[in-house]
């Protein structure tokens, strides 16, 4: 895989991997459960690395980047198997947030204290 990759290319690369090595996509319900599990692993690393918890004696300090990539992988799987173009979905989502929140955060005194 090349160094820089677009979202569209990532969706294609994951699909290629699934059809080459993965036999088929897991069901949407299974992938949703896996996504939840992977997000929990991200939460565990953040709670230990940046929060008040410490790593357990036999628990290696997990790689946050790897855990985030696992989340992205399953998210891409779900998008692929449900026909979602993540590039277009993200573009529309950013437009929505910009229209809705253009001044909201700039006017939030709590963010400047």
C-alpha positions in Angstrom: 0.0 0.0 0.0 1.3 3.5 -0.8 2.2 5.9 1.9 -0.6 8.4 1.5 -4.1 6.9 0.8 -7.4 8.5 0.2 -10.6 7.3 2.0 -11.8 6.0 -1.4 -8.6 4.1 -1.8 -8.8 2.7 1.7 -12.3 1.4 1.0 -11.0 -0.3 -2.1 -8.0 -1.7 -0.4 -10.0 -3.2 2.5 -12.5 -4.7 0.0 -9.6 -6.2 -2.0 -8.1 -7.7 1.2 -11.5 -9.1 2.3 -12.0 -10.8 -1.1 -8.5 -12.1 -1.3 -7.8 -13.2 2.3 -11.0 -12.8 4.3 -13.3 -15.0 2.1 -16.2 -12.7 2.7 -17.4 -9.8 4.9 -18.7 -10.8 8.3 -22.4 -9.9 8.7 -23.2 -6.3 9.4 -24.4 -7.2 12.9 -21.1 -9.1 13.6 -19.1 -6.2 12.3 -21.1 -3.8 14.5 -20.2 -5.9 17.5 -16.6 -6.0 16.5 -16.6 -2.2 16.0 -17.9 -1.8 19.6 -15.1 -4.2 20.8 -12.4 -2.2 19.0 -13.7 1.1 20.3 -13.5 -0.4 23.8 -9.8 -1.3 23.2 -9.2 2.3 22.2 -10.9 3.5 25.4 -8.8 1.1 27.5 -5.5 2.5 26.0 -6.6 6.1 26.4 -7.8 5.5 30.0 -4.4 4.0 30.9 -2.1 6.3 28.9 -3.9 9.6 29.3 -6.4 9.0 32.2 -6.1 7.9 35.8 -5.8 4.2 35.2 -2.4 2.5 35.0 -1.4 -0.5 32.8 -1.7 -3.8 34.6 1.6 -5.7 35.3 1.2 -8.2 32.5 -0.5 -5.7 30.1 1.8 -4.3 27.5 1.3 -0.6 26.7 -0.9 -0.9 23.7 -0.2 1.0 20.5 -3.0 3.6 20.2 -2.4 4.0 16.5 -2.9 0.3 15.9 -6.1 0.3 18.0 -7.4 3.3 16.1 -6.6 1.6 12.8 -8.6 -1.5 13.9 -11.6 0.8 14.5 -11.1 2.4 11.0 -10.8 -1.1 9.4 -14.1 -2.3 10.8 -15.8 1.1 10.0 -14.6 0.8 6.4 -15.9 -2.8 6.3 -19.3 -1.6 7.5 -19.3 1.2 4.9 -18.3 -1.1 2.1 -20.9 -3.8 2.8 -23.7 -1.2 3.2 -22.8 0.9 0.2 -21.7 4.0 2.0 -19.1 6.2 0.2 -17.2 7.5 3.2 -15.6 10.3 1.2 -19.0 11.7 0.2 -20.5 11.0 3.7 -17.6 12.9 5.4 -17.9 15.8 3.0 -21.7 16.1 3.7 -21.1 15.7 7.4 -18.5 18.5 7.5 -20.9 20.7 5.6 -23.7 20.0 8.1 -21.4 20.7 11.1 -20.1 23.9 9.5 -23.6 25.2 8.9 -24.9 24.2 12.3 -21.8 25.1 14.4 -20.1 27.9 12.5 -20.1 30.2 15.5 -21.2 27.9 18.3 -17.8 26.9 19.6 -16.3 30.4 18.9 -19.0 31.8 21.2 -18.5 29.1 23.9 -16.7 30.9 26.8 -16.1 27.5 28.4 -13.6 26.7 25.7 -11.5 29.8 26.4 -11.1 29.4 30.2 
